[in-house]
Amino acid sequence: MADAGLLLTVDSYTIQQSDLTNQLSDIMTSITRASQESTSILQKTSDERAAVAKKDTVGSDQYNADMGAIDDEYKVKLAEVNEWETELENQKEELQTQIEAISAYKDSFQAALKQNVQSDYKFGGSGSS
């Protein structure tokens, strides 16, 4: 009976570990998207700055105003993405910690199960003749 309880516990931890691993995979995908978003923002800002440089005379009031607006928008968008990335990194670390803890619990219950099976076999359990 104890073996069945241990086996159920190991199975439960395996399911939890799998669920957390799937969540971690989703977080990693989101981190990649955030990185791509940062690159996209940088490219858009660069394109907008190039368009202003072609349109306005460097140093003119209009040029300075347009470049300032572009830079301000860039800073705001980049700050939002950086905040998102920080949140994702925190979630990733938390999930990794949970996965490690569950893995350790699962390993200990698997060891106990193995020991119980070996004891049953040595002391006249299902393996004796």
NORJOHU-V660885 format. One record per helix or strand of 3 or more residues. SS is the DSSP state (@ for helix, = for strand). FROM is the first residue (numbers start at 1). TO is the last residue. If there is no record, write none. Layout:
# NORJOHU-V660885
{{SS | FROM | TO} {SS | FROM | TO}}
This chain:
# NORJOHU-V660885
{{@ | 2 | 55} {@ | 61 | 122}}
